[in-house]
Amino acid sequence: MGGNEVHEPVFTVTQITEFVKNVIESSFRSVIIEGEISNFTASGPGHLYLTLKDSGAQISGCMFRNAAQYLTFRPKNGDKVRVYGSLSVYAPRGNYQIIISKMEMAGVGDLLQMLEERKRRLYAEGLFDPARKKPLPRFPKTIGIVSSPTGAGLRDILKVARARNPKININIFPALVQGDSAAPTICKMIEIANFYKMCDVLIVGRGGGSVEDLLPFSEECVVRAVAASEIPVVTAVGHEIDIALCDYAADVRASTPTNAAEIVVPETAQILQTISMYKNDLYQSIKGNVDTKIAMVRSFRPENMMNQFRNIELPYLNRFENAKKEIVENLLSKINEKRNIVAQCTAVLESASPSTIFERGYAMVRDKNTGAIVRDAANLKPGTEVEVVPAKGRFTAIVNTIGE
């Protein structure tokens, strides 16, 4: 071997994989990929695993539960989707994959924007106003179903409705639920049900599908037909995560066709059980009252009738005597109080009486000629005849002198 020989570096599998991992993950932190789903599986914890492919290549993908819970549709093999995420290398297998943070049907972005604009416009018209919504009948005699006559949604509704109430009447209004001709037929069936008043409540819906499959139930004519229906409408479009615009105009939105049947059709067995429970409670209440009255009547026997009446009468007599005694005591107290007041007033009046004052040695002097009471000696003149009235009797006198 010559001295100028160049030795190439030797890597372990782990080293070269880590190098590739760092390059890929740092270079593709945010990518958007379109492709067709294959090998789709959903794990128990809620993680989704799939392969995205096109005509020339394929890439593995993983969507963890915290991102998958926000999906607005149920992915399946064959769906063409657009995914958002970052590239990652799974070292143990030496393959790269995309960690998906968001997924939508390919071309769905424009469709969803169109539906959102339509939703805002119809909302502004008041078609979704809660005040427009009608209550569902508690015990409908006949229910109507606008759906595909061969769809799984109809089968689910019929199965649940018959199980809950085998005697319920059901009218099926067959309609297309997918494609360009679906919306007009759905509207027509709703109009027919209303025109002929063929049911007490109407279920409008279908089984699950992609956003495009469910599009007829978001068409403006269907939304207006649901809002205009005089028959209460329950919509049941797709699965729980699927939302169509007619759901907002409906009187009630069911999460699935099965749920719609549960909402609309009361369960006969449960109703009978409730009635039986109320019947038993009423019987026990009446029986308890009757038994109480019978026991009371039996206690009034001829031999102890007088004692029974005395036992009833005695408490009232005691209350009467106590009340009478209390009234008398209150009256006597009031009388004594008034007597004391009168005595005090009499004493005051007597102390101010002229006779009492005269008894203390005072006398009243009057001018004999005019009869005027003399209050000031200066008003008299010597020689004036006056009349003096002491406590007892009276006498006259002649004024000789007048002094201070």
C-alpha positions as CSV (number, residue, x, y, z in Angstrom):
1,M,0.0,0.0,0.0
2,G,1.4,3.4,-1.0
3,G,2.0,6.2,1.4
4,N,-0.5,8.5,-0.5
5,E,-3.5,6.2,0.0
6,V,-6.6,8.1,1.3
7,H,-8.7,6.4,3.9
8,E,-12.5,7.1,3.7
9,P,-14.3,7.5,7.0
10,V,-16.2,4.5,8.3
11,F,-19.6,5.1,9.9
12,T,-21.7,2.8,12.0
13,V,-25.4,2.4,10.9
14,T,-26.5,4.4,13.9
15,Q,-24.1,7.2,13.1
16,I,-25.1,7.6,9.5
17,T,-28.8,7.3,10.4
18,E,-28.4,10.0,13.0
19,F,-26.7,12.2,10.5
20,V,-29.5,11.7,7.9
21,K,-32.1,12.2,10.7
22,N,-30.5,15.6,11.7
23,V,-30.3,16.7,8.1
24,I,-33.9,15.8,7.2
25,E,-35.5,17.0,10.5
26,S,-33.7,20.3,10.4
27,S,-34.4,20.9,6.7
28,F,-38.1,19.9,6.7
29,R,-39.6,21.3,9.8
30,S,-42.8,22.3,8.0
31,V,-44.0,20.6,4.9
32,I,-47.3,20.1,3.0
33,I,-47.8,16.9,1.1
34,E,-50.7,15.7,-1.0
35,G,-51.3,12.0,-1.7
36,E,-53.7,9.1,-1.5
37,I,-54.1,7.2,1.8
38,S,-53.3,3.5,1.9
39,N,-52.6,1.1,4.8
40,F,-54.7,3.2,7.1
41,T,-54.9,2.0,10.7
42,A,-56.1,3.5,14.0
43,S,-54.7,2.4,17.3
44,G,-56.5,1.9,20.5
45,P,-55.1,5.1,22.1
46,G,-56.3,7.1,19.1
47,H,-53.1,7.5,17.1
48,L,-53.4,7.2,13.3
49,Y,-50.9,5.4,11.0
50,L,-51.0,5.5,7.2
51,T,-49.1,5.6,3.9
52,L,-49.3,8.5,1.5
53,K,-48.6,7.6,-2.1
54,D,-48.8,8.9,-5.6
55,S,-47.9,7.3,-9.0
56,G,-44.2,7.5,-8.3
57,A,-43.5,7.1,-4.6
58,Q,-44.9,6.7,-1.1
59,I,-44.1,8.0,2.4
60,S,-45.2,6.7,5.9
61,G,-47.2,9.0,8.1
62,C,-48.3,9.2,11.7
63,M,-50.9,11.4,13.4
64,F,-50.9,11.4,17.1
65,R,-54.1,11.5,19.2
66,N,-53.7,15.1,20.3
67,A,-53.9,16.2,16.6
68,A,-56.2,13.5,15.4
69,Q,-59.0,14.6,17.7
70,Y,-59.5,17.7,15.7
71,L,-60.2,16.0,12.4
72,T,-63.4,17.0,10.7
73,F,-63.8,13.8,8.7
74,R,-63.0,10.1,9.1
75,P,-59.9,9.1,6.9
76,K,-60.1,5.9,4.9
77,N,-58.0,4.1,2.3
78,G,-58.4,5.8,-1.1
79,D,-59.0,9.3,0.2
80,K,-56.9,12.0,-1.5
81,V,-55.7,14.3,1.3
82,R,-53.4,17.2,2.1
83,V,-51.4,16.8,5.2
84,Y,-49.3,19.4,7.2
85,G,-46.4,18.4,9.4
86,S,-42.7,17.8,9.7
87,L,-40.4,15.1,8.4
88,S,-38.8,12.7,10.9
89,V,-36.6,9.7,10.7
90,Y,-37.5,6.5,12.6
91,A,-34.0,5.2,13.4
92,P,-34.9,1.6,14.4
93,R,-36.2,0.9,10.9
94,G,-34.1,3.4,9.0
95,N,-37.1,5.0,7.2
96,Y,-38.4,8.5,7.2
97,Q,-42.0,9.6,7.8
98,I,-44.1,12.7,8.2
99,I,-45.5,13.5,11.6
100,I,-48.9,15.0,10.7
101,S,-50.3,17.9,12.7
102,K,-53.2,18.7,10.4
103,M,-55.1,16.8,7.6
104,E,-57.8,17.8,5.2
105,M,-59.3,16.4,2.1
106,A,-57.4,17.6,-1.0
107,G,-59.2,20.6,-2.3
108,V,-61.3,20.8,0.8
109,G,-59.7,24.2,1.8
110,D,-61.6,26.1,-0.9
111,L,-64.7,24.1,-0.2
112,L,-64.7,24.8,3.5
113,Q,-64.1,28.5,2.8
114,M,-67.1,28.5,0.4
115,L,-69.3,26.8,3.1
116,E,-68.1,29.2,5.8
117,E,-69.1,32.2,3.6
118,R,-72.5,30.6,2.9
119,K,-72.9,29.9,6.6
120,R,-72.3,33.6,7.5
121,R,-74.7,34.8,4.8
122,L,-77.5,32.5,5.9
123,Y,-76.9,33.3,9.6
124,A,-77.3,37.0,8.8
125,E,-80.7,36.2,7.2
126,G,-81.8,34.7,10.6
127,L,-82.2,31.1,9.3
128,F,-80.2,29.8,12.3
129,D,-82.0,31.9,14.9
130,P,-82.8,29.7,18.0
131,A,-86.2,31.6,18.3
132,R,-87.3,29.9,15.0
133,K,-86.7,26.4,16.4
134,K,-89.8,24.3,17.2
135,P,-90.1,21.8,20.0
136,L,-90.3,18.1,19.1
137,P,-93.5,16.2,19.9
138,R,-93.2,14.1,23.1
139,F,-95.1,11.1,21.7
140,P,-95.2,11.2,17.9
141,K,-97.6,8.9,16.1
142,T,-95.8,9.0,12.8
143,I,-92.2,9.9,12.0
144,G,-90.9,10.7,8.5
145,I,-87.4,9.9,7.2
146,V,-85.8,11.7,4.2
147,S,-82.8,9.6,3.2
148,S,-81.5,7.1,0.7
149,P,-83.8,4.0,0.7
150,T,-80.7,1.8,0.5
151,G,-78.4,3.6,2.8
152,A,-76.9,2.4,6.1
153,G,-78.3,5.5,7.8
154,L,-81.9,4.5,7.1
155,R,-81.3,1.0,8.3
156,D,-79.9,2.3,11.6
157,I,-82.9,4.6,12.1
158,L,-85.4,1.8,11.4
159,K,-83.6,-0.7,13.6
160,V,-83.5,1.6,16.6
161,A,-87.0,3.0,16.1
162,R,-88.6,-0.5,15.9
163,A,-86.7,-1.6,18.9
164,R,-87.9,1.4,21.0
165,N,-91.5,1.4,19.8
166,P,-92.6,-1.5,17.5
167,K,-96.0,0.3,16.9
168,I,-94.6,3.6,15.6
169,N,-95.7,4.6,12.1
170,I,-92.8,5.4,9.8
171,N,-93.0,7.1,6.4
172,I,-89.9,6.9,4.2
173,F,-89.3,9.7,1.7
174,P,-86.7,8.3,-0.7
175,A,-84.0,10.8,-1.8
176,L,-80.6,10.9,-3.4
177,V,-78.1,11.9,-0.7
178,Q,-74.9,12.2,-2.8
179,G,-74.1,14.0,-6.1
180,D,-75.4,17.0,-8.0
181,S,-79.0,15.8,-8.1
182,A,-79.2,15.1,-4.4
183,A,-80.1,18.5,-3.0
184,P,-83.2,19.1,-5.2
185,T,-84.6,15.6,-4.3
186,I,-84.0,16.3,-0.6
187,C,-85.9,19.6,-0.8
188,K,-88.7,18.0,-2.8
189,M,-89.2,15.3,-0.2
190,I,-89.3,17.8,2.7
191,E,-91.9,19.8,0.8
192,I,-94.1,16.8,0.1
193,A,-94.0,15.7,3.8
194,N,-95.1,19.2,4.8
195,F,-97.7,19.7,2.0
196,Y,-99.6,16.4,2.9
197,K,-98.8,16.6,6.6
198,M,-97.5,13.0,6.5
199,C,-95.7,12.9,9.8
200,D,-95.3,14.5,13.2
201,V,-91.6,14.9,13.1
202,L,-89.1,14.6,10.2
203,I,-85.6,13.1,10.2
204,V,-83.3,14.3,7.4
205,G,-79.9,12.7,7.0
206,R,-77.6,10.0,5.8
207,G,-74.7,7.9,7.0
208,G,-71.1,9.0,7.1
209,G,-68.9,10.1,4.2
210,S,-66.4,12.6,3.0
211,V,-66.9,16.4,3.0
212,E,-67.8,16.2,-0.7
213,D,-70.3,13.3,0.0
214,L,-72.1,15.3,2.6
215,L,-72.1,18.5,0.5
216,P,-75.8,18.2,-0.6
217,F,-76.9,18.8,3.0
218,S,-75.1,22.1,3.0
219,E,-76.7,23.4,-0.2
220,E,-78.6,26.6,0.2
221,C,-81.9,25.1,-1.0
222,V,-81.8,22.3,1.5
223,V,-81.0,24.7,4.4
224,R,-84.0,26.9,3.4
225,A,-86.3,23.8,3.1
226,V,-85.3,22.7,6.6
227,A,-85.8,26.2,8.0
228,A,-89.2,26.6,6.3
229,S,-90.6,23.2,7.4
230,E,-93.7,23.4,9.5
231,I,-92.9,19.9,10.7
232,P,-90.2,19.8,13.3
233,V,-86.9,18.6,11.7
234,V,-84.1,16.5,13.2
235,T,-81.0,16.4,11.1
236,A,-78.6,13.4,11.2
237,V,-75.9,13.9,8.7
238,G,-72.9,11.5,8.9
239,H,-71.0,10.9,12.1
240,E,-70.7,13.0,15.2
241,I,-67.7,15.1,13.9
242,D,-69.6,15.9,10.6
243,I,-71.4,19.2,10.4
244,A,-73.6,20.3,7.6
245,L,-75.2,23.7,7.2
246,C,-78.7,22.2,7.5
247,D,-77.8,21.2,11.1
248,Y,-77.9,24.9,12.1
249,A,-81.3,25.4,10.6
250,A,-82.8,22.2,12.0
251,D,-84.9,22.2,15.2
252,V,-82.6,19.6,16.6
253,R,-79.2,18.2,15.4
254,A,-78.5,14.5,16.1
255,S,-74.9,13.3,16.1
256,T,-75.7,10.2,14.1
257,P,-78.8,8.6,12.4
258,T,-79.0,6.2,15.4
259,N,-79.0,9.1,17.8
260,A,-81.8,10.7,15.7
261,A,-84.0,7.7,16.2
262,E,-83.3,7.7,20.0
263,I,-84.2,11.4,20.2
264,V,-87.4,11.2,18.1
265,V,-88.9,7.8,19.2
266,P,-89.7,7.4,22.9
267,E,-88.9,4.0,24.3
268,T,-92.1,2.1,25.0
269,A,-90.6,-0.1,27.7
270,Q,-89.2,2.9,29.6
271,I,-92.6,4.7,29.4
272,L,-94.5,1.7,30.7
273,Q,-91.9,1.3,33.5
274,T,-92.3,5.0,34.4
275,I,-96.1,4.7,34.4
276,S,-95.9,1.6,36.6
277,M,-93.6,3.4,39.0
278,Y,-96.0,6.4,39.3
279,K,-99.0,4.0,39.6
280,N,-97.3,2.2,42.5
281,D,-96.3,5.4,44.2
282,L,-99.9,6.7,43.9
283,Y,-101.3,3.4,45.2
284,Q,-99.0,3.5,48.2
285,S,-99.8,7.1,49.0
286,I,-103.6,6.5,48.8
287,K,-103.3,3.3,50.9
288,G,-101.2,5.1,53.5
289,N,-103.8,7.9,53.8
290,V,-106.7,5.4,54.0
291,D,-105.0,3.3,56.7
292,T,-104.4,6.4,58.7
293,K,-108.0,7.5,58.5
294,I,-109.2,3.9,59.4
295,A,-107.0,3.9,62.5
296,M,-108.4,7.3,63.5
297,V,-112.0,6.1,63.1
298,R,-111.4,2.9,65.0
299,S,-110.1,4.8,68.0
300,F,-113.6,6.5,68.4
301,R,-115.4,3.6,70.2
302,P,-118.7,4.2,72.0
303,E,-117.2,3.3,75.4
304,N,-114.5,5.9,75.2
305,M,-116.1,8.4,72.9
306,M,-116.6,11.0,75.8
307,N,-112.9,10.6,76.8
308,Q,-111.9,11.2,73.2
309,F,-113.9,14.3,72.9
310,R,-112.6,15.5,76.2
311,N,-109.1,14.9,75.1
312,I,-109.8,17.0,72.1
313,E,-111.8,19.7,74.0
314,L,-109.6,20.1,77.0
315,P,-106.6,21.8,75.3
316,Y,-109.0,24.3,73.7
317,L,-110.7,25.0,77.1
318,N,-107.4,25.5,78.8
319,R,-106.3,27.9,76.0
320,F,-109.7,29.8,76.4
321,E,-109.3,30.1,80.2
322,N,-105.8,31.3,79.9
323,A,-106.8,33.9,77.3
324,K,-109.7,35.1,79.4
325,K,-107.5,35.4,82.5
326,E,-104.9,37.3,80.5
327,I,-107.6,39.7,79.1
328,V,-109.0,40.4,82.6
329,E,-105.6,41.1,84.0
330,N,-104.8,43.4,81.2
331,L,-108.1,45.3,81.7
332,L,-107.6,45.7,85.4
333,S,-104.0,46.9,84.8
334,K,-105.3,49.5,82.3
335,I,-108.1,50.6,84.7
336,N,-105.6,51.1,87.6
337,E,-103.3,53.0,85.3
338,K,-106.1,55.4,84.3
339,R,-107.2,55.8,88.0
340,N,-103.8,56.9,89.0
341,I,-103.7,59.4,86.2
342,V,-107.1,60.8,87.2
343,A,-106.0,61.0,90.9
344,Q,-102.9,62.9,89.8
345,C,-104.9,65.4,87.7
346,T,-107.4,65.9,90.6
347,A,-104.6,66.7,93.0
348,V,-103.2,69.3,90.6
349,L,-106.6,70.8,90.1
350,E,-107.4,70.9,93.8
351,S,-104.1,72.6,94.6
352,A,-105.0,75.3,92.1
353,S,-108.6,75.8,93.4
354,P,-109.5,79.3,94.9
355,S,-111.1,77.7,97.9
356,T,-107.9,75.9,98.7
357,I,-106.0,79.2,98.4
358,F,-108.5,81.0,100.7
359,E,-108.2,78.2,103.3
360,R,-104.5,79.2,103.6
361,G,-105.6,82.8,104.7
362,Y,-106.0,84.6,101.5
363,A,-109.0,86.6,100.5
364,M,-110.5,88.3,97.4
365,V,-111.1,92.0,97.4
366,R,-113.7,93.7,95.1
367,D,-114.8,97.2,94.5
368,K,-118.2,97.4,96.2
369,N,-119.6,99.8,93.5
370,T,-118.1,98.3,90.3
371,G,-117.6,94.7,91.5
372,A,-114.1,94.7,89.9
373,I,-111.5,92.6,91.6
374,V,-108.8,94.7,93.2
375,R,-105.3,93.4,92.2
376,D,-103.4,96.6,92.8
377,A,-104.0,99.0,95.8
378,A,-103.0,102.0,93.7
379,N,-106.3,101.5,91.8
380,L,-108.2,102.5,95.0
381,K,-108.9,105.8,96.6
382,P,-109.4,106.6,100.3
383,G,-113.1,106.4,101.2
384,T,-113.8,103.7,98.6
385,E,-116.0,100.9,99.9
386,V,-114.7,97.4,99.2
387,E,-116.0,93.9,99.7
388,V,-113.7,91.3,101.2
389,V,-114.3,87.6,100.6
390,P,-112.3,85.3,102.8
391,A,-112.6,81.4,102.9
392,K,-115.9,81.7,104.6
393,G,-118.5,84.5,104.4
394,R,-117.8,88.1,103.3
395,F,-117.6,91.6,104.7
396,T,-117.3,95.3,103.6
397,A,-114.7,97.9,104.5
398,I,-113.8,101.6,103.9
399,V,-110.4,102.3,102.5
400,N,-108.6,104.8,104.8
401,T,-105.1,104.9,103.6
402,I,-103.2,103.5,100.6
403,G,-99.6,102.5,100.8
404,E,-96.8,100.6,98.9
